[in-house]
Amino acid sequence: MKTLVVVQARTGSTRLPGKVLLPVAGAPVIVRMLDRVLAARKVYDLVVATTELGEDDALAELVRRAGVPVFRGHPTDLLDRHYRAALAAGADAVVKIPSDCPLIDPAAIDRVLAAFRGRDDLDYAGNLHPASWPDGNDVEVMSFAALEQAWREATAMHEREHTTPFLWDQPERFHVANVRWESGLDYSRSHRFTLDYPADYTFIAAVYDALWRRERVFTLADILRLLELRPELREGNARYAGVNWYRHHAGVLRHVSAGETRHPPEELAGSAACRPGGGQ
């Protein structure tokens, strides 16, 4: 089985423009994140899927210089971008990892891939439905056949923009599996390791400053130990804990409960600072 890991990335984020190019530990976020993805032990091919827009030319060149192949596709239809990247690579299975997860634990990738490869009947496996890992360890894997079916049939905006809802939101139609964090804990709405707001960047940069070493990829356990010693680090972006894209589609997602998302403070205050969207 040829497995393709697709890291979706762009520079046109509305809340934090150019976030994947921001510096952490002496390199752009996207480069440091790719180091972590490549540290997973399971065997797979890797590609960064960005847009065809000129604004992403510099990102594409940076990734190529880092030794990782690039696929360029539709700016907002992430389902189409993933499908065409997989088709071009001749992949049998496709892994979706967003570029706003620069603290992703390589072990999370290995665990979800192992779960998918361990069952011949699965169309989709992930660690998000329901979520339990600290936010920012997002891994979803699907068969190419399932991805192609979604690509042909999905019509709703959120299904195209977020790639996988057509599959995991229809468990009566597709064989799906969820990989819970082996700790038995649920930190998905209390520990925010994802990159979407300036406060997230401050937190992530602080973690890299404390833990990054060229000779060793730090782990989720290392991050949690750091936060025990320095709990003030989490306070900076704590107001965004539990915030995710589900909030914009609460009326149409059948298998996401109201407790799995929340609005950021500025939205609750009626600010226009945060708007729907966010596909990489």
N, C-alpha and C positions, 0 to 999 in steps of 0.2 A: 504494500500500500504506500503510495507516494503522498506524503503529508506536506502541505504548504501552510506555513504560518504567515498570515497577512497582518502587518502592523499598519493601520490606517492613520495617515497623518496629513495635515495641511497647516498653512501659516495664517489662514484667514479667520481665526477664532474671533468672535465678536466680543467676548468678555475679557480675553487676554491675548490680543493679537501677537502672532509670532511666538507663542508659548513654547513650541517644541525647539526653538532656536535659542531660548534663554540659557545662560551659562549655569552649570552646576559642576563642581569639582573640576573646573578647568576645561570643560567641553560642553557643547550644546546638549540640552535635555535629550534630544532624540538619539544622540550617540551613546550617552550613558544608559539610556533605556535599552537600546539594541544590545549592549554588552550584557545586560541582565537576561534578556530573552535568549541570547546565544549560550548562556550558561546552563540552560536546561539540559538534562541528560538524554532525553528522548531524541531520536533521529528525525529530522525534518528539514525541508528547504525553507528559506526565509525571503520575504520580499516586503518592501515598504510600498504601499499603495497610496499615492498622492494624486492630486488633481492635474488636469491638463492646463490649468490657468498659469499665465506667465508669472504670477506672484509666487508660485511654488517652484520656479526654476532653480532658485538657490538651494531650496530644501532638497530637491532631487539630486543636485550636484554634490551636496554635502554627504548624502547617504551613499552615493556611488563611491565617493572618495573614502568612505569608511568601509568599503568592500562589500556592501549589501546591494543586491539588485533592486531596481525601482520599476514599478508599474504605474502608469499615469492614466487616469480615467475620469469618470463623471464627477463634477464638484460636489453634488448633493445626493445623488443616488448611490448610496454606499453598497446597496445590494448589487447593482450593476457593476460597480468597481470591483467588488470581491469576486463576482462571477467571472468577469473577463480576465482578472488576474489569475484565477484558478484554471480557467480554460487555456490561457496562454502557457501555463506551466505544466499542463497535463496532470493536474492533481486529482487524487482519489478522495482525499479528505482535506478540509480547509479549516484552519484555526483563525479566529478573529480576536485580535488584541488591539485595543485602541491606544494611540500614542500618548494619551493623557494619564497613563499608568507608569510613570518613571520609577516607581518603587516596587514594581511587581516582583514577587518572589519566584525565581525559577522553579521551585518545587511545586508551585501552584500549576504551572504549565504541565509539568510532568504528571501530576496527579490526574488532571482532567484528560490528558491524552491517554493515560493508562486506562482510565474508565471507559473511554470511547473504544479503544482498541481491544478491550477485554470482552466486548459483546458484539457479535456479528449483526445483531438486529437493530442497533441504534442508528437513528437518523441524526441525532443531535445530543451533545452532552455539554454541560457548562457548570459553572459554580455560582450562578446568580439567581436561580429560581427554585427555592428561595435562597437569598444571599446569606452568607455567614462570615466569610472572610472580610478582613478590613477592606473598605472601599478603595479600589485601585489595584486589585488583584484579579481583574476580569479576564477570564479565559472561556471561549466558546468554540466548540469544534463540531463540524457537521460533515456528512458525506457530500461529495460533489453532486450526487443525484438529488439529494434533498435541496441543496443550494440552487441547483438548476430549476427544480420544481418551484421553489419560492420565486426565483427570478422571472419565470414565465407567468406565474399566477398572481403575485402580490400586486395590489393596486393602491392600497392606502399609503398616505404620505409617510407615516411612522414606520411602516413595513419596509419601504424603500430606503429611508434615511438611516435606519438603525439595523438594517441587514437581516437580523435573525428573528424578529417577533413573529413572522409568519409561521415559523417552525415551533418555537417554544410556547406560543400562545394557542396552539392547537394540539395538545397532547392526546386528544382522542383520534387524531389523524396521523401523527408522527410519533415514532418511538423516541422518547426523550429521557435523559437521566440527569440528575443533579449531584454534584460532588460537594459535600459539606466540608468545612474546615475540620480537620481531624482533632483539633483541640476540644471540640464539643461546645465551644463558646460561639457567640454571635456578636462580632464587632462591626458588622456591616453598616450600622447607623450611628456608631459612636466613634470610630476611628477612620478618619478621612485621609487617604494617601494619594488621591487623584489630583490632577492639575487642571483647574478651570478658572480660578480667581487669583488675583494678586496675593491674597493671604495664603492660598495653597502653595504658591511658588516660594514664599518666605519659609513655610514649613519644610517643603521638600529640599530646598537649598540648605537649610540647617541640618537636616538628616544627613545629606551628602557630606557636608563639612565635617560632621562628627564621625561618620562611619566609612566613607569611601577610602579604599586602599587599592592601589593598582594590582597587587598580587592576590586579592581575594574579593569575591562578590559577597557583600553583606546580605544577610537573610532577614526574613520576617521576624524571626526570634531576636536578632540583633536590634531591629528597630523597636520592638516592644520593650526590650531591656533598656534601651536608651530613654524611652518615654517614661519608664518607671523611675529612672534617675533624674530625668528632666521633664516633669509633667507639664511645665509651662510651655513647652514647644507646641503642644496640641491646642493650646488655648487660642492661638492666633487664627486658626481656620475652623474652630469648633462650631461657629455659627452656621457653617455650611454642611455640617455632618448630617448625612441622610438626604441631602439634596441630590437629585438625579433627573434624568430626562422623563421619567415616568409621569411626573407631575403635569406635563403638558398633554397627556393622552389618557388621563385617568378614566375618562368616559368610554374608551374603546378597548382598552386592554382588559381581557377577561380574567387573566390569571395573575394580576398584580393588585394587591390590596392597598387601601389608603395608608396603612401603616408602613408601607415599603418606600415611601417618598415623603418629601416635605418641600415647602417653598422657602427660598432664602429670605432673610429679613427685608431686603430692599423690595422684593416682589410683594410681600405682605403689606409694606408701607405704600404700595402703589407706584413704586419707582419704575421707570422704563429701562433701568440699567441692565436687567436680565430679560432676555426675550427667548421665545422658543427656538430650538435648534441645537446645534452643538455637535453634529456629525463631523468626524475628522476628515 
